[in-house]
Amino acid sequence: MVNIGGDNMSGDYICGAYPSAPSQHSNDKDAETAFYNRLRSMPQIGGIEIPFWGEATHPFGDAFMQSCLHADWVNVMTCVPLSMDAKARDLKIGLAASDEDARQHSIAMHERAYRTFQDFNAQAGKNIFKAVHLVSAPAGGPDYASKDALQKSLAQIAGWDWGGIDILIEHCDAHKPDGGAEKGLLSLEEELHVIDAMGIKNLGVALNTGRSTVEGRDAGHAITHLERVQQSGVPFALVFSGSAGADDAYGPWKDLHMPFGAFEGSKFPYPNSSLSKDALDRLFDVLDERSKALAFIGFKVMPLPQSSEDSKLYP
C-alpha cells in the first residue's frame, strides 16, 4: 500500500466496488450484504464509488445502498452509468451534447442524481461524499459533442449546492475519427480547456488508468495523462484499473476494469493486465502524492467471467 500524504487526504482509498458485487449477476440480497460487510471490515477502504443509474443507486434501491455504507466512509457518486445508459438509448444525449434538447435531457437526469446526493446526506445527517463524477458524453465526435455544450452544462451543475465537494470529469477514451473508440468522448485536452475557461476551484478531472490505457493502447498513456493533469493544476483523482491488448475474458482494449497484475502480496494477480507492478511503480514515480490538488486515489475491478451466463458489462 502507498502512504498517501497531503492535507486533503485521509490515507484511505476509494473502492469502485459495484462492478464486483454479486448484484451484477444475481438477485441474492444475502450475498450482496455479505459482500459489503466484507468491504466495511477493510481498514484501507475509506469510501466507495456509488453509481447512479438514472433512477437509483442500486438494483435493490437506495435504502439498500445506504445500508451497505460504513458510517465513517466518505464516498464518490458517479454519474458514468447514468450517462452511458442514456447513450445506449439515444446517441445524442450527454452533458456535451451539441443538440440542445439532448443536452437539457441530460441535465434533467443529472438533477435526479443531485437529489439522490442530497437524500443520502440527509439520511446520514452529514455530507458523506468527497466528489461527484461526470463524463463528457455523447460519443460520436464533433457531430454530436462540443466543448461549448459541456461548459454550459457544467455551469448549470456547478450552480447546484454540492457542499463544496469536487466536481470531476471522469475522462474516458477520446473519439477517434476513424472509429474504434471504446467510449469515444471528448479528449482530455478539450475537457481541460473547458475546466480552465470556467475557473471554478473545485472543478477537475478523474483519471482511470484503464481508460487511459484503452485510449492509447498502451499503459504509458496513463502516465502521459497523469503528467498533463498534474501540470494543469486542477483538482484530480487517480483510479487504478487495467486493460489488455489480448485476453479471452475481457477482450482487446476493453474498458472493463481488469484486475491488477502480480505484485508483492497479491493473492489473485491477473496475468495479462496492463496494471503491472512496473506500470504501478512508474505511475507512483510521476504522482505527486502530497499535492493539494489530489482529491483521492482509488481502484476499480470487475472480475470476469462472472458467475452468470447473462453477465452484463458495466460502466
C-alpha positions as CSV (number, residue, x, y, z in Angstrom):
1,M,0.0,0.0,0.0
2,V,1.1,3.6,-0.6
3,N,1.4,6.1,2.2
4,I,-0.8,8.9,0.9
5,G,0.2,12.3,2.1
6,G,-1.2,15.8,1.6
7,D,-3.5,17.8,3.9
8,N,-6.6,16.8,1.9
9,M,-6.1,13.0,2.1
10,S,-7.2,10.7,4.8
11,G,-4.8,7.9,3.9
12,D,-7.7,5.7,2.6
13,Y,-8.7,4.5,-0.8
14,I,-11.9,4.9,-2.8
15,C,-13.1,1.4,-3.9
16,G,-15.1,1.2,-7.1
17,A,-16.8,-1.9,-5.8
18,Y,-20.0,-2.2,-7.6
19,P,-18.7,-4.0,-10.8
20,S,-17.5,-6.8,-8.5
21,A,-20.8,-7.0,-6.5
22,P,-23.0,-10.1,-6.6
23,S,-25.9,-8.0,-7.7
24,Q,-24.3,-7.5,-11.1
25,H,-25.3,-11.1,-11.9
26,S,-27.8,-12.3,-9.3
27,N,-30.7,-11.1,-7.1
28,D,-29.2,-12.6,-3.9
29,K,-29.5,-10.0,-1.2
30,D,-27.7,-12.1,1.3
31,A,-24.7,-12.4,-0.9
32,E,-24.8,-8.7,-1.6
33,T,-25.0,-7.8,2.1
34,A,-22.0,-10.2,2.8
35,F,-20.0,-8.5,0.1
36,Y,-20.4,-5.0,1.5
37,N,-19.9,-6.3,5.1
38,R,-16.5,-7.6,4.0
39,L,-15.7,-4.2,2.4
40,R,-16.7,-2.4,5.6
41,S,-14.2,-4.6,7.5
42,M,-11.2,-3.5,5.4
43,P,-9.4,-0.6,7.0
44,Q,-7.7,0.5,3.8
45,I,-11.1,1.5,2.3
46,G,-12.1,5.0,3.1
47,G,-15.2,5.1,0.9
48,I,-16.8,3.5,-2.2
49,E,-18.0,4.6,-5.6
50,I,-21.8,4.9,-5.5
51,P,-23.2,4.6,-9.1
52,F,-26.3,6.5,-10.1
53,W,-28.1,4.5,-12.8
54,G,-30.8,7.0,-13.7
55,E,-33.4,6.1,-11.1
56,A,-31.5,4.7,-8.2
57,T,-28.0,3.8,-6.9
58,H,-28.6,0.0,-6.6
59,P,-30.8,-2.7,-8.1
60,F,-32.3,-3.2,-4.6
61,G,-33.0,0.5,-4.2
62,D,-31.3,3.5,-2.5
63,A,-32.2,2.4,1.0
64,F,-30.4,-0.9,0.5
65,M,-27.3,1.0,-0.8
66,Q,-27.4,3.3,2.2
67,S,-27.5,0.2,4.5
68,C,-24.3,-1.0,2.9
69,L,-22.2,2.1,3.8
70,H,-19.8,2.4,6.6
71,A,-20.6,5.3,8.9
72,D,-17.1,6.7,8.5
73,W,-16.8,6.3,4.7
74,V,-16.6,9.4,2.6
75,N,-17.7,8.3,-0.9
76,V,-17.9,9.3,-4.5
77,M,-21.1,9.5,-6.6
78,T,-20.5,8.5,-10.2
79,C,-22.9,9.5,-13.0
80,V,-21.0,7.5,-15.5
81,P,-23.5,4.6,-15.5
82,L,-26.3,7.2,-16.0
83,S,-24.6,8.8,-19.0
84,M,-23.6,5.5,-20.6
85,D,-27.0,4.1,-20.3
86,A,-28.5,7.2,-21.8
87,K,-26.0,6.9,-24.6
88,A,-27.2,3.4,-25.3
89,R,-30.8,4.7,-25.6
90,D,-30.1,7.8,-27.6
91,L,-26.7,8.6,-29.1
92,K,-27.3,12.3,-28.9
93,I,-27.7,12.6,-25.1
94,G,-25.0,13.8,-22.8
95,L,-23.7,16.9,-21.0
96,A,-21.6,17.8,-24.0
97,A,-24.4,17.3,-26.5
98,S,-24.5,19.7,-29.4
99,D,-28.2,19.1,-29.7
100,E,-29.8,21.4,-27.1
101,D,-32.8,19.2,-26.4
102,A,-30.5,16.3,-25.8
103,R,-28.3,18.4,-23.5
104,Q,-31.2,19.6,-21.5
105,H,-32.4,16.0,-21.2
106,S,-29.1,15.0,-19.8
107,I,-29.2,17.9,-17.3
108,A,-32.6,16.7,-16.1
109,M,-31.2,13.2,-15.5
110,H,-28.3,14.7,-13.5
111,E,-30.7,16.7,-11.4
112,R,-32.1,13.3,-10.3
113,A,-28.6,12.3,-9.3
114,Y,-28.2,15.6,-7.4
115,R,-31.4,15.0,-5.5
116,T,-30.2,11.5,-4.6
117,F,-26.9,13.0,-3.4
118,Q,-29.0,15.3,-1.1
119,D,-31.1,12.4,0.1
120,F,-28.1,10.3,1.1
121,N,-26.6,13.2,3.0
122,A,-30.0,13.9,4.7
123,Q,-30.2,10.2,5.8
124,A,-26.7,10.3,7.2
125,G,-27.1,13.7,8.8
126,K,-23.8,14.8,7.3
127,N,-22.0,15.1,4.0
128,I,-20.8,11.6,3.1
129,F,-19.3,12.4,-0.3
130,K,-15.9,13.9,-1.4
131,A,-16.6,14.1,-5.2
132,V,-19.1,13.6,-7.9
133,H,-18.0,12.2,-11.3
134,L,-19.4,13.3,-14.7
135,V,-18.5,12.4,-18.2
136,S,-18.3,14.4,-21.5
137,A,-20.8,12.3,-23.4
138,P,-22.1,11.8,-26.0
139,A,-19.8,9.9,-28.2
140,G,-19.5,10.5,-32.0
141,G,-17.1,13.4,-32.2
142,P,-17.8,17.0,-33.3
143,D,-21.1,16.0,-35.0
144,Y,-22.6,15.2,-31.6
145,A,-20.5,16.8,-28.8
146,S,-18.7,20.1,-28.2
147,K,-16.7,21.9,-25.6
148,D,-19.2,24.8,-25.6
149,A,-22.1,22.5,-24.7
150,L,-20.1,20.8,-21.9
151,Q,-19.2,24.3,-20.5
152,K,-22.9,25.2,-20.5
153,S,-23.8,22.0,-18.7
154,L,-21.1,22.3,-16.1
155,A,-22.1,25.9,-15.3
156,Q,-25.6,24.6,-14.5
157,I,-24.4,21.7,-12.5
158,A,-21.8,23.6,-10.6
159,G,-24.5,26.1,-9.6
160,W,-26.3,23.4,-7.5
161,D,-25.3,23.2,-3.8
162,W,-22.9,20.3,-3.7
163,G,-21.5,21.4,-0.3
164,G,-18.0,22.2,-1.7
165,I,-17.2,18.7,-2.9
166,D,-15.1,18.2,-6.1
167,I,-16.9,18.0,-9.4
168,L,-14.7,15.8,-11.6
169,I,-15.0,15.0,-15.2
170,E,-14.1,11.3,-15.4
171,H,-12.0,11.1,-18.6
172,C,-12.9,8.2,-20.9
173,D,-11.1,7.3,-24.1
174,A,-11.5,10.0,-26.7
175,H,-13.3,9.9,-30.0
176,K,-11.3,8.6,-32.9
177,P,-12.2,9.9,-36.4
178,D,-11.5,6.5,-38.0
179,G,-13.7,4.7,-35.4
180,G,-12.5,2.1,-33.0
181,A,-13.0,4.0,-29.8
182,E,-14.4,2.2,-26.7
183,K,-16.4,5.1,-25.4
184,G,-15.3,7.9,-27.7
185,L,-16.0,11.1,-25.7
186,L,-14.2,14.4,-25.7
187,S,-10.4,14.4,-25.4
188,L,-8.5,15.2,-22.2
189,E,-7.3,18.5,-23.7
190,E,-10.9,19.5,-24.6
191,E,-12.0,18.7,-21.1
192,L,-9.1,20.6,-19.5
193,H,-9.8,23.6,-21.8
194,V,-13.4,23.8,-20.5
195,I,-12.3,23.5,-16.9
196,D,-9.6,26.2,-17.3
197,A,-12.1,28.5,-19.1
198,M,-14.6,28.2,-16.2
199,G,-12.1,28.9,-13.4
200,I,-14.1,27.0,-10.7
201,K,-11.8,25.9,-8.0
202,N,-13.5,22.5,-7.2
203,L,-13.9,21.5,-10.9
204,G,-11.4,19.0,-12.1
205,V,-10.6,15.6,-13.7
206,A,-10.7,12.0,-12.6
207,L,-8.3,9.7,-14.4
208,N,-8.8,6.0,-14.7
209,T,-5.6,4.2,-15.7
210,G,-7.6,1.5,-17.6
211,R,-9.5,4.1,-19.6
212,S,-6.3,6.0,-20.4
213,T,-4.7,2.7,-21.4
214,V,-7.6,1.9,-23.7
215,E,-7.3,5.3,-25.4
216,G,-3.6,5.0,-26.1
217,R,-3.5,1.2,-26.5
218,D,-0.5,1.3,-24.1
219,A,-0.1,1.6,-20.3
220,G,2.2,4.6,-20.8
221,H,-0.7,6.7,-21.9
222,A,-2.0,6.7,-18.3
223,I,1.3,8.3,-17.3
224,T,1.0,10.9,-20.1
225,H,-2.5,11.8,-18.9
226,L,-1.3,12.0,-15.2
227,E,1.5,14.3,-16.1
228,R,-0.8,16.5,-18.1
229,V,-3.4,16.8,-15.4
230,Q,-0.9,17.5,-12.7
231,Q,0.7,20.2,-14.9
232,S,-2.7,21.8,-15.3
233,G,-3.1,22.3,-11.5
234,V,-6.8,21.4,-11.4
235,P,-8.2,19.0,-8.7
236,F,-7.8,15.4,-9.8
237,A,-8.3,11.9,-8.8
238,L,-6.4,8.8,-9.9
239,V,-8.3,5.5,-10.1
240,F,-6.4,2.3,-10.9
241,S,-7.8,-0.4,-13.2
242,G,-6.4,-2.4,-16.1
243,S,-6.9,-3.4,-19.7
244,A,-5.0,-5.6,-22.2
245,G,-4.4,-5.9,-25.9
246,A,-5.5,-9.6,-25.9
247,D,-7.5,-11.5,-23.4
248,D,-10.1,-14.2,-23.7
249,A,-12.3,-13.0,-20.8
250,Y,-12.0,-9.2,-21.3
251,G,-11.3,-8.9,-25.0
252,P,-8.8,-6.5,-26.6
253,W,-8.5,-3.0,-25.1
254,K,-11.9,-3.0,-23.4
255,D,-12.9,-0.6,-20.6
256,L,-13.9,-3.4,-18.2
257,H,-11.8,-2.7,-15.1
258,M,-9.3,-5.6,-15.5
259,P,-7.7,-6.5,-12.1
260,F,-4.1,-5.8,-11.2
261,G,-1.2,-7.9,-12.4
262,A,1.2,-9.6,-9.9
263,F,2.8,-7.6,-7.1
264,E,4.2,-8.5,-3.7
265,G,1.5,-9.8,-1.5
266,S,-1.1,-10.1,-4.3
267,K,-3.4,-13.1,-3.9
268,F,-5.3,-13.0,-7.3
269,P,-3.0,-11.4,-9.9
270,Y,-4.3,-11.2,-13.5
271,P,-1.5,-12.2,-15.9
272,N,-2.5,-10.0,-18.9
273,S,-3.2,-6.8,-17.0
274,S,-1.7,-3.5,-18.1
275,L,-1.7,-2.7,-14.4
276,S,1.6,-4.5,-13.7
277,K,3.9,-3.7,-10.9
278,D,6.2,-1.9,-13.3
279,A,3.3,0.3,-14.5
280,L,2.2,1.0,-10.9
281,D,5.8,1.9,-10.0
282,R,6.0,4.3,-12.9
283,L,2.7,5.9,-12.1
284,F,3.7,6.5,-8.5
285,D,7.0,7.9,-9.6
286,V,5.0,10.5,-11.5
287,L,2.2,11.1,-9.0
288,D,2.7,13.9,-6.6
289,E,1.0,12.3,-3.6
290,R,1.4,15.4,-1.5
291,S,-0.3,17.7,-3.9
292,K,-3.3,19.6,-2.5
293,A,-4.9,19.1,-5.9
294,L,-5.1,15.4,-5.4
295,A,-8.6,14.6,-4.3
296,F,-8.2,10.9,-3.8
297,I,-6.6,7.6,-5.0
298,G,-8.9,4.7,-5.8
299,F,-9.2,1.4,-7.6
300,K,-11.9,-0.3,-9.6
301,V,-12.0,-4.0,-10.5
302,M,-14.6,-6.2,-12.3
303,P,-13.8,-9.9,-12.2
304,L,-14.6,-11.8,-15.4
305,P,-16.1,-14.2,-16.2
306,Q,-18.9,-13.5,-13.8
307,S,-20.9,-16.4,-12.3
308,S,-23.9,-16.0,-14.7
309,E,-24.4,-16.7,-18.3
310,D,-26.3,-13.5,-18.5
311,S,-23.5,-11.4,-17.0
312,K,-23.6,-7.8,-18.1
313,L,-20.8,-5.3,-18.9
314,Y,-20.9,-2.3,-16.7
315,P,-19.5,1.3,-17.0
